[in-house]
């Protein structure tokens, strides 16, 4: 059958796919965390201005 990954190559593909998923998930989490910290800093600054 053409187009089918067979033998050990299929497991390399699966491992690579999981690796890419883990790396990209980590990147999204990191970017979200950085955005959250920035928003918290702005919120704190606005609260200090009100007092």
C-alpha positions as CSV (number, residue, x, y, z in Angstrom):
1,X,0.0,0.0,0.0
2,X,1.5,3.3,-1.0
3,X,1.6,6.2,1.4
4,X,1.6,4.1,4.5
5,X,4.5,4.3,7.0
6,X,5.6,0.8,7.8
7,X,8.2,-0.8,10.1
8,X,10.2,1.2,12.6
9,X,9.5,4.4,10.7
10,X,5.9,4.6,12.0
11,X,7.1,4.7,15.6
12,X,9.6,7.4,14.7
13,X,6.8,9.4,13.2
14,X,4.6,8.9,16.3
15,X,7.4,9.9,18.6
16,X,8.1,13.0,16.5
17,X,4.4,13.9,16.5
18,X,4.2,13.6,20.2
19,X,7.5,15.6,20.6
20,X,6.1,18.5,18.4
21,X,2.9,18.4,20.4
22,X,4.7,18.7,23.7
23,X,7.0,21.5,22.5
24,X,4.1,23.5,21.0
25,X,1.9,23.0,24.1
26,X,4.8,24.2,26.2
27,X,5.2,27.3,24.0
28,X,1.5,28.1,24.3
29,X,1.5,27.6,28.1
30,X,4.6,29.8,28.4
31,X,3.2,32.6,26.2
32,X,-0.1,32.5,28.2
33,X,1.7,32.6,31.5
34,X,3.8,35.6,30.3
35,X,0.6,37.4,29.1
36,X,-1.1,36.7,32.4
37,X,1.9,38.1,34.4
38,X,1.8,41.2,32.2
39,X,-1.9,41.7,32.7
40,X,-1.5,41.3,36.4
41,X,1.2,43.9,36.5
42,X,-1.0,46.3,34.6
43,X,-3.9,45.6,36.9
44,X,-1.8,46.2,40.0
45,X,-0.6,49.5,38.6
46,X,-4.2,50.6,37.9
47,X,-5.2,49.7,41.5
48,X,-2.3,51.7,42.9
49,X,-3.3,54.7,40.9
50,X,-6.8,54.6,42.4
51,X,-5.6,54.8,46.0
